[in-house]
Amino acid sequence: MRGIASRRKVGLVAIPRERSEVPERLARIWCRTLKVDSVDIHDDFFGLGGNSLSAIRVSMLAAKEFHVDVPVADLIADSLFSCMVERIRTALRHAESRELAITSTGTEV
C-alpha cells in the first residue's frame, strides 16, 4: 500500500511542478542554441536566427530535458516559443495521465 501512495504522490506533485517550469527550462535551451541573451514568450525561433539544424538540436535537447517527444516538424511548422511551451505542457499532461493510469492499475495502459 505504501508503494502505491508514494508513486501517486510523485505523479501528482512532481510532474505538474515540471510543467510550471517549462518556459524557463525551454528558454535556457533556446538561448544556448541560438546564442541569444533572452527569449520572450512571443519570440519566433527563426526570427531569432534559428535554422533547420538548430531546430533539430532544440528538439533533441527539449526531448532530453522534459522526457517527452518533441518533434522537430512541430517547431518548424509553428516556431513561436509560446507554441513550443504549450506542446511540451500537453505532452507532459499526457505522460502524467499515462503514469497515473499505470500506477492505479499496476499495468501499462
ABEGO torsion letter per residue (X at the ends): XAAAAAAAAAAAAAAAAAAAAAAAAAAAAAAAAAGBABBBAABBAAAAGBBAAAAAAAAAAAAAAAGBBBBAAAAAABABAAAAAAAAAAAAAAAAAAAAAAAAAGBBX
